[in-house]
Amino acid sequence: MAAGLTFDTDLLKALGHPLRLRILEAITEKGEASPVGLSREFRVPLATVSHHSRVLRDLGWIEVARTEPRRGAVEHFYRAVTRPFIGDTQWQRLSLPMRRGLAAQTLRDIFVQAARAGGTGGFDDAGACVARMPLELDERGWHELSDMLADVLRRTDVIQQRSDARTSRRPGQGTSVPGSTLALLHFRVSAPTESTELTRQRQRERPRLP
């Protein structure tokens, strides 16, 4: 499972609470964000978001990009120092509940965003992709496909960096370039039931009409 492009053992600490992953993903996606803004977006108390933001800062995953005075206080805006990546080896080091929790949270975010895009024309343009391909892979094939998808993410990050250079994108500054989301899903499915197998067998044995 992958979510970006750099792994460090400190990421295991960063993922110790699901809210920290949401904060890290939001800051990476937005370019920069403040706990105040994320608190409103997530509908989570500001003190909670601020605490987990400081944890991510102390672990080196985010840094202060700028500050702004707000009614006698100072609002801190953070930017991501590096984009997180969890390779297969590191993914296995996470506890099973954490793996399932992170997967469930990511899937919820994907489905909500994809459903919204589907209703507002996000899949209308050429180049948008909605595809599903059932597979039956042995272990070697499973890992070959996993490696290929990881490479897609690495190449995607390079494409993003080149696009940033062309559009002079800076944290906290908007551009005329539309946003998009790449979501990759490859997962085990439960074994087919006997009735499903019989149906497939009958379909294979059914004579074809000329």
Secondary structure, 3 states (H helix, E strand, C coil): CCCCCECCCHHHHHCCCHHHHHHHHHHHHHCCECHHHHHHHHCCCHHHHHHHHHHHHHCCCEEEEEEEEECCEEEEEEEECCCECCCHHHHHHCCHHHHHHHHHHHHHHHHHHHHHHHHCCCCCCCCCCCCCCCCCCCHHHHHHHHHHHHHHHHHHHHHHHHHHHHHCCCCCCCCCCCCCCCCCCCCCCCCCCHHHHHHHHHHHHCCCCC
